[in-house]
Amino acid sequence: MNTNPHFQDADAFYEQLLDAHAGLSREDAELLNARLILLLANQIGDASVLKACIAAARDMPATPV
C-alpha cells in the first residue's frame, strides 16, 4: 500500500472534492463520502489493501504534515 500521494495534481483533486461538497448538508456530505469510498474501494478490489488503507487512515494525523 502506497501512503504517499502519487497523483499529478493534488490541489486540483482537493478542489474537486471541496466543490462536490459545496452547498451540501452535513448528512448529504457524509452520504457523498460514503458513496465515494465505496466507488474507490471497488476500483481497488483487494480486501487486504482496503483493510490496510483503513488502518492507515485511522493512524494518520488529523492534519497532513
MOPAC internal coordinates of N, CA, C and O (Angstrom, degrees):
PM7 1SCF
backbone

  N    0.0000 0     0.00 0     0.00 0    0    0    0
  C    1.4389 1     0.00 0     0.00 0    1    0    0
  C    1.5259 1   108.98 1     0.00 0    2    1    0
  O    1.2310 1   121.35 1   -50.23 1    3    2    1
  N    1.3096 1   115.02 1   129.77 1    3    2    1
  C    1.4601 1   121.26 1   178.78 1    5    3    2
  C    1.5234 1   108.64 1   -93.94 1    6    5    3
  O    1.2310 1   120.06 1   -59.76 1    7    6    5
  N    1.3298 1   117.50 1   120.24 1    7    6    5
  C    1.4684 1   120.06 1   178.80 1    9    7    6
  C    1.5260 1   112.02 1  -100.07 1   10    9    7
  O    1.2310 1   120.21 1   178.61 1   11   10    9
  N    1.3270 1   117.20 1    -1.39 1   11   10    9
  C    1.4572 1   121.09 1   177.33 1   13   11   10
  C    1.5218 1   109.96 1   -93.49 1   14   13   11
  O    1.2310 1   120.25 1   -43.89 1   15   14   13
  N    1.3419 1   117.13 1   136.11 1   15   14   13
  C    1.4654 1   118.79 1   177.93 1   17   15   14
  C    1.5215 1   110.37 1   -58.94 1   18   17   15
  O    1.2310 1   120.72 1   -46.79 1   19   18   17
  N    1.3266 1   116.23 1   133.21 1   19   18   17
  C    1.4575 1   118.56 1   177.74 1   21   19   18
  C    1.5146 1   112.70 1  -134.94 1   22   21   19
  O    1.2310 1   120.54 1  -160.21 1   23   22   21
  N    1.3590 1   116.57 1    19.79 1   23   22   21
  C    1.4520 1   118.49 1   173.20 1   25   23   22
  C    1.5185 1   107.73 1   -91.35 1   26   25   23
  O    1.2310 1   120.94 1   -21.11 1   27   26   25
  N    1.3064 1   115.82 1   158.89 1   27   26   25
  C    1.4569 1   120.99 1  -168.72 1   29   27   26
  C    1.5202 1   114.49 1   -70.97 1   30   29   27
  O    1.2310 1   119.40 1   143.60 1   31   30   29
  N    1.3120 1   118.75 1   -36.40 1   31   30   29
  C    1.4578 1   120.55 1  -174.10 1   33   31   30
  C    1.5241 1   110.58 1  -133.06 1   34   33   31
  O    1.2310 1   121.09 1   -97.61 1   35   34   33
  N    1.3241 1   115.52 1    82.39 1   35   34   33
  C    1.4623 1   120.91 1  -177.64 1   37   35   34
  C    1.5264 1   111.36 1   -61.04 1   38   37   35
  O    1.2310 1   120.18 1   142.77 1   39   38   37
  N    1.3253 1   117.26 1   -37.23 1   39   38   37
  C    1.4618 1   120.08 1  -179.49 1   41   39   38
  C    1.5264 1   111.36 1   -63.92 1   42   41   39
  O    1.2310 1   120.30 1   139.22 1   43   42   41
  N    1.3318 1   117.02 1   -40.78 1   43   42   41
  C    1.4603 1   120.52 1   178.76 1   45   43   42
  C    1.5262 1   110.44 1   -65.50 1   46   45   43
  O    1.2310 1   120.33 1   139.63 1   47   46   45
  N    1.3281 1   116.97 1   -40.37 1   47   46   45
  C    1.4675 1   120.55 1   176.91 1   49   47   46
  C    1.5259 1   110.22 1   -60.16 1   50   49   47
  O    1.2310 1   120.54 1   133.34 1   51   50   49
  N    1.3193 1   116.58 1   -46.66 1   51   50   49
  C    1.4601 1   120.47 1  -179.19 1   53   51   50
  C    1.5210 1   110.62 1   -61.72 1   54   53   51
  O    1.2310 1   120.11 1   137.45 1   55   54   53
  N    1.3297 1   117.39 1   -42.55 1   55   54   53
  C    1.4605 1   121.33 1   178.26 1   57   55   54
  C    1.5326 1   111.36 1   -62.15 1   58   57   55
  O    1.2310 1   120.40 1   138.92 1   59   58   57
  N    1.3367 1   116.84 1   -41.08 1   59   58   57
  C    1.4632 1   120.70 1   177.43 1   61   59   58
  C    1.5214 1   110.65 1   -61.79 1   62   61   59
  O    1.2310 1   120.81 1   138.80 1   63   62   61
  N    1.3183 1   116.06 1   -41.20 1   63   62   61
  C    1.4624 1   120.44 1   179.21 1   65   63   62
  C    1.5215 1   111.13 1   -65.00 1   66   65   63
  O    1.2310 1   120.66 1   136.07 1   67   66   65
  N    1.3310 1   116.34 1   -43.93 1   67   66   65
  C    1.4631 1   119.92 1   177.06 1   69   67   66
  C    1.5258 1   111.14 1   -62.90 1   70   69   67
  O    1.2310 1   120.43 1   136.33 1   71   70   69
  N    1.3209 1   116.78 1   -43.67 1   71   70   69
  C    1.4731 1   121.11 1   179.60 1   73   71   70
  C    1.5285 1   110.85 1   -61.21 1   74   73   71
  O    1.2310 1   120.40 1   140.89 1   75   74   73
  N    1.3259 1   116.84 1   -39.11 1   75   74   73
  C    1.4637 1   120.57 1  -179.59 1   77   75   74
  C    1.5260 1   111.30 1   -64.13 1   78   77   75
  O    1.2310 1   120.32 1   151.24 1   79   78   77
  N    1.3280 1   117.00 1   -28.76 1   79   78   77
  C    1.4639 1   121.59 1  -178.31 1   81   79   78
  C    1.5251 1   113.00 1   -91.99 1   82   81   79
  O    1.2310 1   120.21 1   169.33 1   83   82   81
  N    1.3181 1   117.21 1   -10.67 1   83   82   81
  C    1.4708 1   120.89 1  -175.67 1   85   83   82
  C    1.5303 1   110.62 1   -58.48 1   86   85   83
  O    1.2310 1   121.44 1   -50.89 1   87   86   85
  N    1.3121 1   114.86 1   129.11 1   87   86   85
  C    1.4535 1   121.03 1   175.91 1   89   87   86
  C    1.5175 1   115.62 1    79.63 1   90   89   87
  O    1.2310 1   120.01 1   179.03 1   91   90   89
  N    1.3181 1   117.58 1    -0.97 1   91   90   89
  C    1.4598 1   120.53 1  -179.47 1   93   91   90
  C    1.5293 1   110.41 1   -84.96 1   94   93   91
  O    1.2310 1   121.03 1   -33.32 1   95   94   93
  N    1.3134 1   115.63 1   146.68 1   95   94   93
  C    1.4552 1   119.58 1   170.54 1   97   95   94
  C    1.5307 1   108.13 1   -68.55 1   98   97   95
  O    1.2310 1   120.79 1   -13.81 1   99   98   97
  N    1.3009 1   116.09 1   166.19 1   99   98   97
  C    1.4712 1   119.37 1   177.80 1  101   99   98
  C    1.5265 1   110.84 1   -57.66 1  102  101   99
  O    1.2310 1   120.86 1   136.32 1  103  102  101
  N    1.3417 1   115.96 1   -43.68 1  103  102  101
  C    1.4638 1   119.84 1  -179.69 1  105  103  102
  C    1.5295 1   111.19 1   -62.43 1  106  105  103
  O    1.2310 1   120.14 1   134.99 1  107  106  105
  N    1.3211 1   117.33 1   -45.01 1  107  106  105
  C    1.4672 1   120.05 1   179.48 1  109  107  106
  C    1.5257 1   111.62 1   -66.31 1  110  109  107
  O    1.2310 1   120.35 1   144.44 1  111  110  109
  N    1.3382 1   116.94 1   -35.56 1  111  110  109
  C    1.4683 1   120.54 1   176.94 1  113  111  110
  C    1.5294 1   110.68 1   -65.23 1  114  113  111
  O    1.2310 1   120.63 1   139.50 1  115  114  113
  N    1.3263 1   116.39 1   -40.50 1  115  114  113
  C    1.4657 1   120.04 1   177.81 1  117  115  114
  C    1.5246 1   111.00 1   -65.86 1  118  117  115
  O    1.2310 1   120.28 1   141.84 1  119  118  117
  N    1.3260 1   117.06 1   -38.16 1  119  118  117
  C    1.4681 1   120.17 1   176.84 1  121  119  118
  C    1.5290 1   110.88 1   -66.50 1  122  121  119
  O    1.2310 1   120.24 1   140.08 1  123  122  121
  N    1.3266 1   117.14 1   -39.92 1  123  122  121
  C    1.4618 1   120.55 1   175.52 1  125  123  122
  C    1.5248 1   110.28 1   -59.88 1  126  125  123
  O    1.2310 1   120.47 1   133.99 1  127  126  125
  N    1.3316 1   116.71 1   -46.01 1  127  126  125
  C    1.4668 1   120.22 1   178.60 1  129  127  126
  C    1.5265 1   111.46 1   -60.08 1  130  129  127
  O    1.2310 1   120.58 1   137.59 1  131  130  129
  N    1.3155 1   116.49 1   -42.41 1  131  130  129
  C    1.4675 1   119.95 1   179.83 1  133  131  130
  C    1.5284 1   111.10 1   -62.93 1  134  133  131
  O    1.2310 1   120.58 1   135.64 1  135  134  133
  N    1.3366 1   116.50 1   -44.36 1  135  134  133
  C    1.4707 1   119.53 1   178.93 1  137  135  134
  C    1.5290 1   110.83 1   -64.61 1  138  137  135
  O    1.2310 1   120.58 1   138.44 1  139  138  137
  N    1.3293 1   116.49 1   -41.56 1  139  138  137
  C    1.4593 1   120.55 1   178.92 1  141  139  138
  C    1.5284 1   111.02 1   -62.46 1  142  141  139
  O    1.2310 1   120.40 1   135.87 1  143  142  141
  N    1.3112 1   116.84 1   -44.13 1  143  142  141
  C    1.4666 1   120.93 1   178.59 1  145  143  142
  C    1.5257 1   110.59 1   -60.08 1  146  145  143
  O    1.2310 1   120.34 1   135.89 1  147  146  145
  N    1.3291 1   116.96 1   -44.11 1  147  146  145
  C    1.4668 1   119.62 1   179.76 1  149  147  146
  C    1.5282 1   111.59 1   -64.67 1  150  149  147
  O    1.2310 1   120.22 1   140.19 1  151  150  149
  N    1.3262 1   117.19 1   -39.81 1  151  150  149
  C    1.4674 1   119.96 1   177.50 1  153  151  150
  C    1.5297 1   111.55 1   -64.42 1  154  153  151
  O    1.2310 1   120.66 1   136.22 1  155  154  153
  N    1.3212 1   116.34 1   -43.78 1  155  154  153
  C    1.4702 1   119.77 1   179.24 1  157  155  154
  C    1.5289 1   111.13 1   -67.74 1  158  157  155
  O    1.2310 1   120.27 1   141.10 1  159  158  157
  N    1.3236 1   117.09 1   -38.90 1  159  158  157
  C    1.4651 1   120.52 1   176.97 1  161  159  158
  C    1.5194 1   110.66 1   -61.49 1  162  161  159
  O    1.2310 1   120.66 1   141.86 1  163  162  161
  N    1.3165 1   116.34 1   -38.14 1  163  162  161
  C    1.4557 1   120.41 1   177.59 1  165  163  162
  C    1.5265 1   110.98 1   -63.53 1  166  165  163
  O    1.2310 1   120.33 1   144.62 1  167  166  165
  N    1.3252 1   116.98 1   -35.38 1  167  166  165
  C    1.4647 1   120.62 1   177.99 1  169  167  166
  C    1.5284 1   110.83 1   -68.25 1  170  169  167
  O    1.2310 1   120.55 1   143.28 1  171  170  169
  N    1.3254 1   116.55 1   -36.72 1  171  170  169
  C    1.4676 1   120.62 1   178.67 1  173  171  170
  C    1.5172 1   109.84 1   -71.26 1  174  173  171
  O    1.2310 1   120.65 1   128.58 1  175  174  173
  N    1.3199 1   116.37 1   -51.42 1  175  174  173
  C    1.4544 1   121.97 1   172.39 1  177  175  174
  C    1.5245 1   116.94 1    68.05 1  178  177  175
  O    1.2310 1   119.40 1  -171.86 1  179  178  177
  N    1.3073 1   118.75 1     8.14 1  179  178  177
  C    1.4653 1   121.74 1  -178.27 1  181  179  178
  C    1.5262 1   108.15 1  -120.51 1  182  181  179
  O    1.2310 1   120.48 1   -67.52 1  183  182  181
  N    1.3292 1   116.68 1   112.48 1  183  182  181
  C    1.4643 1   121.53 1  -174.93 1  185  183  182
  C    1.5232 1   112.45 1   -59.26 1  186  185  183
  O    1.2310 1   119.73 1   143.26 1  187  186  185
  N    1.3236 1   118.11 1   -36.74 1  187  186  185
  C    1.4669 1   119.26 1  -179.17 1  189  187  186
  C    1.5304 1   111.38 1   -69.64 1  190  189  187
  O    1.2310 1   120.00 1   144.26 1  191  190  189
  N    1.3202 1   117.60 1   -35.74 1  191  190  189
  C    1.4611 1   120.96 1   176.90 1  193  191  190
  C    1.5269 1   109.76 1   -68.66 1  194  193  191
  O    1.2310 1   120.44 1   137.46 1  195  194  193
  N    1.3288 1   116.77 1   -42.54 1  195  194  193
  C    1.4594 1   120.11 1   178.00 1  197  195  194
  C    1.5244 1   111.31 1   -61.20 1  198  197  195
  O    1.2310 1   120.45 1   137.66 1  199  198  197
  N    1.3325 1   116.75 1   -42.34 1  199  198  197
  C    1.4654 1   120.77 1   178.12 1  201  199  198
  C    1.5188 1   110.73 1   -61.33 1  202  201  199
  O    1.2310 1   120.28 1   136.85 1  203  202  201
  N    1.3318 1   117.06 1   -43.15 1  203  202  201
  C    1.4596 1   121.24 1   178.76 1  205  203  202
  C    1.5264 1   110.89 1   -65.35 1  206  205  203
  O    1.2310 1   119.80 1   141.88 1  207  206  205
  N    1.3305 1   117.98 1   -38.12 1  207  206  205
  C    1.4619 1   121.70 1   178.46 1  209  207  206
  C    1.5207 1   111.13 1   -65.09 1  210  209  207
  O    1.2310 1   120.33 1   137.17 1  211  210  209
  N    1.3133 1   116.97 1   -42.83 1  211  210  209
  C    1.4592 1   120.84 1   178.51 1  213  211  210
  C    1.5296 1   110.19 1   -61.36 1  214  213  211
  O    1.2310 1   120.42 1   134.75 1  215  214  213
  N    1.3101 1   116.81 1   -45.25 1  215  214  213
  C    1.4644 1   120.97 1   178.98 1  217  215  214
  C    1.5337 1   110.62 1   -62.42 1  218  217  215
  O    1.2310 1   120.51 1   135.93 1  219  218  217
  N    1.3281 1   116.62 1   -44.07 1  219  218  217
  C    1.4687 1   120.31 1  -179.91 1  221  219  218
  C    1.5224 1   111.29 1   -64.09 1  222  221  219
  O    1.2310 1   120.30 1   139.46 1  223  222  221
  N    1.3315 1   117.04 1   -40.54 1  223  222  221
  C    1.4581 1   120.48 1   179.53 1  225  223  222
  C    1.5265 1   111.38 1   -64.04 1  226  225  223
  O    1.2310 1   120.55 1   142.79 1  227  226  225
  N    1.3167 1   116.55 1   -37.21 1  227  226  225
  C    1.4796 1   119.77 1   177.93 1  229  227  226
  C    1.5226 1   111.49 1   -66.98 1  230  229  227
  O    1.2310 1   120.59 1   147.59 1  231  230  229
  N    1.3318 1   116.48 1   -32.41 1  231  230  229
  C    1.4595 1   120.99 1  -175.96 1  233  231  230
  C    1.5266 1   113.55 1   -87.67 1  234  233  231
  O    1.2310 1   119.91 1   167.77 1  235  234  233
  N    1.3392 1   117.78 1   -12.23 1  235  234  233
  C    1.4582 1   120.90 1  -177.91 1  237  235  234
  C    1.5302 1   110.25 1   -72.90 1  238  237  235
  O    1.2310 1   120.54 1   -31.92 1  239  238  237
  N    1.3266 1   116.57 1   148.08 1  239  238  237
  C    1.4662 1   118.57 1   175.55 1  241  239  238
  C    1.5336 1   109.84 1   -65.04 1  242  241  239
  O    1.2310 1   121.13 1   -24.93 1  243  242  241
  N    1.3118 1   115.44 1   155.07 1  243  242  241
  C    1.4710 1   120.72 1  -177.99 1  245  243  242
  C    1.5203 1   112.09 1   -61.86 1  246  245  243
  O    1.2310 1   120.02 1   147.80 1  247  246  245
  N    1.3181 1   117.57 1   -32.20 1  247  246  245
  C    1.4578 1   120.65 1   178.19 1  249  247  246
  C    1.5187 1   108.52 1  -118.25 1  250  249  247
  O    1.2310 1   120.31 1   -41.75 1  251  250  249
  N    1.3320 1   117.01 1   138.25 1  251  250  249
  C    1.4685 1   120.25 1  -179.98 1  253  251  250
  C    1.5106 1   111.49 1   -59.83 1  254  253  251
  O    1.2310 1   121.03 1   -32.54 1  255  254  253
  N    1.2938 1   115.63 1   147.46 1  255  254  253
  C    1.4667 1   121.37 1   178.96 1  257  255  254
  C    1.4975 1   109.71 1   -86.90 1  258  257  255
  O    1.2310 1   120.10 1   180.00 1  259  258  257

